[in-house]
């Protein structure tokens, strides 16, 4: 499928367009999870190196820091649209192949 090359590029761009969130996950005495969320914005990312970011997001003892991506509503809708585009284009190519076989 030749359409997978540009589609993959667009999806890679969408996947990298999220903002990084740092979160501390801790376990309390009853082994229940407590989440403390700290948001990193673009200015923090551009002004600080990775080691400085880790110092800014230190967790308490017994907790660990993990990072994830947060996407805007528009990016989420664009991802859903790209998924629809993938399904529609792949089925269109299959239907054209079926027409070619039926006409021969």
C-alpha positions as CSV (number, residue, x, y, z in Angstrom):
1,X,0.0,0.0,0.0
2,X,1.6,3.2,-1.2
3,X,-0.8,5.3,0.9
4,X,0.7,3.9,4.1
5,X,3.9,6.0,3.7
6,X,2.2,9.5,4.0
7,X,-0.4,8.1,6.4
8,X,2.4,6.8,8.6
9,X,4.1,10.2,8.5
10,X,1.0,12.1,9.5
11,X,0.3,9.6,12.3
12,X,3.9,10.0,13.6
13,X,3.5,13.8,13.6
14,X,0.2,13.5,15.5
15,X,1.7,11.1,18.0
16,X,4.6,13.5,18.7
17,X,2.3,16.6,19.1
18,X,1.3,15.9,22.6
19,X,2.5,17.6,25.7
20,X,4.6,15.7,28.2
21,X,3.1,15.1,31.7
22,X,5.1,13.9,34.6
23,X,3.3,12.0,37.3
24,X,4.3,10.5,40.6
25,X,2.6,7.2,41.6
26,X,2.7,6.2,45.2
27,X,1.3,3.3,47.2
28,X,-0.2,4.0,50.6
29,X,-0.5,1.7,53.5
30,X,-3.4,-0.2,52.1
31,X,-1.6,-0.8,48.7
32,X,-3.9,1.7,47.0
33,X,-2.5,4.0,44.3
34,X,-2.2,7.7,44.9
35,X,-1.5,9.9,41.9
36,X,0.1,13.3,42.1
37,X,0.1,15.0,38.7
38,X,2.6,17.7,37.7
39,X,2.2,19.2,34.2
40,X,5.1,20.2,32.1
41,X,4.5,22.9,29.6
42,X,6.5,23.8,26.5
43,X,8.4,26.6,28.2
44,X,9.6,24.3,30.9
45,X,10.7,21.8,28.3
46,X,12.6,24.4,26.2
47,X,14.4,26.0,29.2
48,X,15.4,22.9,31.2
49,X,17.4,19.9,30.3
50,X,16.2,16.4,31.2
51,X,18.2,16.2,34.4
52,X,16.7,19.6,35.6
53,X,13.2,18.3,34.7
54,X,13.7,15.3,36.9
55,X,14.9,17.5,39.8
56,X,11.7,19.6,39.4
57,X,9.5,16.5,39.5
58,X,11.0,14.7,42.4
59,X,8.7,12.2,44.1
60,X,8.5,11.2,47.7
61,X,10.2,8.1,49.0
62,X,8.3,4.9,47.9
63,X,7.0,6.7,44.8
64,X,8.2,6.7,41.2
65,X,8.0,9.2,38.4
66,X,6.6,8.3,35.0
67,X,5.9,10.5,32.0
68,X,3.2,10.3,29.4
69,X,1.7,12.4,26.6
70,X,-1.5,14.5,26.9
71,X,-3.3,15.4,23.6
72,X,-5.6,18.3,22.9
73,X,-9.1,17.7,21.8
74,X,-8.2,18.7,18.2
75,X,-5.3,16.2,18.1
76,X,-7.6,13.5,19.4
77,X,-10.2,14.3,16.6
78,X,-7.4,14.3,14.0
79,X,-6.3,10.9,15.2
80,X,-9.8,9.5,14.9
81,X,-10.1,11.1,11.4
82,X,-6.8,9.5,10.3
83,X,-8.1,6.1,11.5
84,X,-11.2,6.6,9.5
85,X,-9.1,7.6,6.5
86,X,-7.0,4.5,6.9
87,X,-10.1,2.2,6.9
88,X,-11.8,4.0,4.1
89,X,-8.7,4.1,1.8
90,X,-7.8,0.5,2.4
91,X,-11.4,-0.7,1.6
92,X,-11.5,1.6,-1.5
93,X,-8.3,-0.1,-2.8
94,X,-9.8,-3.6,-2.1
95,X,-13.1,-2.6,-3.9
96,X,-11.1,-1.3,-7.0
97,X,-9.3,-4.7,-7.0
98,X,-12.6,-6.5,-6.9
99,X,-14.0,-4.4,-9.8
100,X,-10.9,-5.1,-11.9
101,X,-11.3,-8.9,-11.3
102,X,-15.0,-8.8,-12.0
103,X,-14.6,-6.9,-15.2
104,X,-11.9,-9.2,-16.6
